Amino acid sequence: MTADQNWLESNRYLMIQEIAKTKAESQISTIAEGLGGDALSGIAHVFHKSSFTIPTTCDYCSEKIWGLSRQGFTCKGNLMSVVI
């Protein structure tokens, strides 16, 4: 293999690694956003049943939750609201 071929092969390998890195970073970002951005913070959620007398948005799926009966949960630590 010539020096030019070695250089091209090295650049090709580097580009493949950069693409894999970018894909992994994108997947991590998507997962963290889906979990409310606190997936890596180490905060444990402690949920209790809640009633929502005003329309509230689920912090996990963005669904609207409200009503007089206990149809959702709220985290005591960060007030995150989620639907059942």
C-alpha positions in Angstrom: 0.0 0.0 0.0 1.3 3.4 -0.9 1.4 6.4 1.5 -1.5 8.0 -0.4 -3.6 4.8 0.0 -2.7 4.6 3.7 -3.7 8.3 4.2 -7.1 7.7 2.4 -7.8 4.6 4.4 -7.0 6.4 7.6 -9.3 9.3 6.7 -12.1 6.9 5.7 -11.8 5.1 9.1 -11.8 8.5 10.9 -15.0 9.5 9.1 -16.7 6.3 10.0 -15.9 6.9 13.6 -17.1 10.5 13.5 -20.4 9.3 12.0 -20.8 6.7 14.8 -20.0 9.3 17.5 -22.6 11.7 16.1 -25.3 9.0 15.9 -24.6 8.0 19.5 -24.7 11.6 20.8 -28.0 12.1 18.9 -29.5 9.0 20.5 -28.4 10.0 24.0 -29.9 13.5 23.5 -33.2 12.0 22.3 -33.5 9.6 25.2 -32.6 12.3 27.7 -35.3 14.6 26.3 -37.8 11.8 26.4 -37.1 11.3 30.1 -37.5 15.0 30.9 -33.8 15.9 30.7 -33.1 14.5 34.2 -32.2 11.0 33.2 -28.5 11.4 34.1 -28.9 13.6 37.2 -29.4 10.7 39.6 -32.6 12.2 41.1 -35.0 9.5 42.2 -38.6 10.4 41.7 -41.1 9.8 44.5 -44.6 10.0 43.0 -47.9 10.4 44.8 -51.5 10.3 43.4 -52.8 13.7 42.4 -55.9 15.4 41.2 -55.6 18.2 38.7 -58.4 20.8 38.9 -56.9 22.8 36.1 -55.6 21.4 32.8 -52.1 20.2 33.3 -49.7 18.7 30.7 -48.0 15.4 31.4 -44.2 16.0 31.7 -43.5 12.6 30.1 -45.9 12.3 27.1 -47.4 15.8 26.9 -51.0 14.5 27.2 -53.4 16.8 29.0 -54.5 15.6 32.4 -57.2 17.1 34.7 -60.3 16.2 36.6 -61.6 15.7 40.1 -60.5 12.1 40.7 -56.9 11.1 41.2 -55.9 10.4 37.6 -52.2 11.3 37.7 -49.1 11.4 39.8 -46.8 14.3 40.9 -43.2 13.8 42.0 -42.6 15.2 45.5 -39.1 16.2 44.7 -39.4 18.3 41.5 -43.2 18.5 41.0 -43.1 16.5 37.8 -46.7 15.6 36.8 -47.4 12.4 34.9 -50.6 10.6 33.7 -51.4 7.1 34.8 
